[in-house]
């Protein structure tokens, strides 16, 4: 019998296939849209009313830095462009969308994310924190979701399907690239490209492993009081094959990393539309 994670991985893979080879499927008339403004990418996910992937698109963009929106105009332009692409694929106008923020975000930055979606001609139905969005996809009742993004690492503790604690730490993929750039004495942009190429993983991970160990150590401090037994890793910066082992060794806890962890949160944002 197929396990829960095998089913979830197939679900994520279907979404990835729709991004790579657009093949819009019919919806049940109720379309959900999620917009995930990340440090490295902006992703739009489109689901049916029963949360089945219909379409998706993403583009490289640097509008977020350390969890904060730093390029408002650029963000609006990219979201509008992706929205139009999705509408052309589906032959419908996408009117409503949910957005995402790092946990603990409030005030002006939360409002800025909402304003980006509104200026891109969406009616904003929800702004959800990133690890909580990921938990929707992973169907977690109890555990810790650790969302390792470009600028920050978000941590959410879930008990009985309710989020009871969140934290956001200023360490992520950007810090990996800084360490890599320093080690190889190359520009930051070149280090970013090296890091993203999976063919370089065996050479690069030993260099950036201390950053991953620091993330795991920070996570361990946050989750220790809650008696958590399982950690779920998501976010693009956790894509390295060895990342899961580092977390298990550092925390002593079972760690699960779904396939294509960078696509989990965007799917969860749409689920919360």
N, C-alpha and C positions, 0 to 999 in steps of 0.2 A: 504494500500500500504506500502511496506517495506521502512523504512527510509534509508538514506544514511549510517548512522552509523550501522544500523542492517546489511546492506549488507557488510560493511567493517568488522564487527565482524565475520560474517560467513566466510569471506575470510581468516582472521587470524586463525580461528578455523580449517579450512581445512589444513593450513600449520602445525599447531600443531599436527593434527592427522597423517600427513605424517612423522613427526619426531618420534612420539610415536610408530606408526605401519607403517613402510615403505611399500608403495604400489605405486611404481613409475608409473606415467601416461605417455602416449606418448606425445611428444612435437611436435611443428610445424616445427621442424628442426633448430630453432633459440633458443639456450639455453642461459639464463642469469644466472650468478652466483654472489652472494654477500658474502663477508667475513667480519664478524663483530667481531673485536677483543675487547672484553669487559674486564672490571676489574675482573669479576667473571667467565665469560663463553666466549668461542669462538663458534660462530654460522656460519654455511654455509647454505645459502638458494639457491635453484635452481628453476628458473621459466622458463616457456615457453616464446616464443617471444611476446605473448600477455599478459604476466605477470601472468599467472596462476601457482600456486604452483605445482611443480613436485616432489621435494624431499627436505629434510632438515636434518641436523644433528648438534648436539652441544656437547660440553664437558666442564667440569669444568676446568678452567685454570686461573692462576694468572700471566699473562704476562704483564698486564697493571696496572700502579699505578698512581692515580691522573691524568689520561689522557695521561701518558707518557709510552712508551714501555720500560720495564725494563728487559725483558728476551727474547732477540732476538732469540736465538737458540731454546728455548722452544716453542716460537710462530711458528717458521718454522716447527718444528716437528709435532705440533698438526694440523696445517693447512694441511700439507701433508697427515697426517693420515685421516683426515676428507674428504679430496679430494678423496683419494683412496676409501673410503667407498662409497661415492656418485657415483664414476665411476663404482664400482662393482654393485651397485643397478641399475644403468641406462644402463650399457653396452656400454657407450660411454666415450671418453676422454674429460674432461673439460679443455678447453684451455684458456679461458678468464674470468676475474673476476674484480669486483669493490671492493674497500675497503672503510672503514669509519674512520673518525677522529672526535674528539670533535671540536665544532666551534671555530674559531680563531687559530687553530693549523696550523703551517707553518714550513718551514725550515727543520731541521734535523729530527724531529719527524714525520712529514708528509712523508718525504722520507723514513724513517725507515719502516713505515707501507707498503709503496709500495714495498720496498725491501723484506719484509717478503713474500708477495704474489709472487714475482718473484722467490725467492728461493724455494718456494713451487711449482714451475713449472706452474705458471699462467702468462699470458700476462695481464698486468694491463690496463684496459680501462678507469678507472675513480677512483678518490678518492673524496668522497663526505662527507660533514659534517653531523653528526648524526641527528640533528633535521631536516635538509633539507630532508634527506632520509625518515624520519618518515612522513614528510608532503606529500611525494609522495604517500604513502599508504592511508593517511587520506583524500586525495583530498581536501586540504585546499586552499581556495582562499584568505581569510583574517583571521588572528588570530595569536596566539603565540603558538609555539610548545616548550614544556619543557621536555627535555630528562633527566630523573633522573637516572644516572648511578651509578656505584659503587664508583668511586672516584670524579666525577664532575657532575654538573648539567648544561646542555647546553640549551640555550634559543635562539630561532629564531623567528623574527617577519616577518610575511608574509603579503604583501599587493598586491592585484591583481595578485596573484599566483607567485609573485616575492619575494625572500628573501631580505629584505632591512636592516636587522640588526641582528647581532649574538653576543652572549656572552657566556662565559664559566666560571662557578664559582666552586671553589674547595670545594664543599660539596656534599655528596651523601651517598650511602649505607654504605660505610666504616665508615663514621662518626656515622651513626646509630648504627653500631656494636660496635664502641668504647664506645658510651654512654651506651649501654646495658651491655657491659663487665664491665664497671665501676660501674654501678648500682648493678649488681648481683655479682660483685667481682669474675668473671670467666675469663678464657683465651679468647682472641679475637676470636680464631678459634671456640670455643664452642658457643660464642655469635653469630657468623656468621650462624652456623647451626640452632640455636634456631630461629633466625630471618627468615630464609628461610622456616621454617616449618609453613604452613598456619594454622595448628591446634593451634599454639601458639599466633596467632594474637591478640586475646582479651587481653591476659596477657601482651604482649610486646609493643603494640602500645602506650599505655599511657606513657611508659618510653621514647620512641623515638619520641613522638609527638613534643617536642620542636625543634628537628632537622627538621622535616617536616615544622613546622611553620617558621623556619628560611629560609628554601628554598623558601617558599611562599612569605615571606617578601622581599627576594632578587629579586625574579622574579617580584614582584610588582614594585620595584624601576626601573627595567630595562624596563618594558613595559609601564609605566605610560605616557611617552611623546608621545606614538603612537596611543592613542585612541582605544586600542584593546578591543573587547567585549567578546572574547571567548579564553579560554586557553585549549590546548590539552596536556594531560599528557601521556608520554610514558617512557619506561625504567624500568628495573627490580625492582629498589628501590621504585617505585611508586605502587607496586602490592598490598599493604595493602588496604583493602576495605575503610578505613577511610581517606585515603590520599586525595581523591578528595574533601571531605568535608572541610578538613583543608585549601586547596587552595581556595575554594569558600569563606570561612569565612574570610580568611586573605586578599584576593585581592578584594572581592566583585564582582567578575566576574564569569560568567558561565564557568564551568570547565567540560571537557569531558575526560573520561579515557576509552580507548578501552579495550576489553577483551585481556588477556595475553599481557600486555603492553611491556614485554621484547622481544616480537617477532616482533614488529612493525618495528623497525629500521633495523633489518636484511633483512626483506622483501623489504624495501625501498632501501637498498644498491643494491640488485639484480636488482630492477627496473631501477637503474641508471647505470647498467653495459654497 
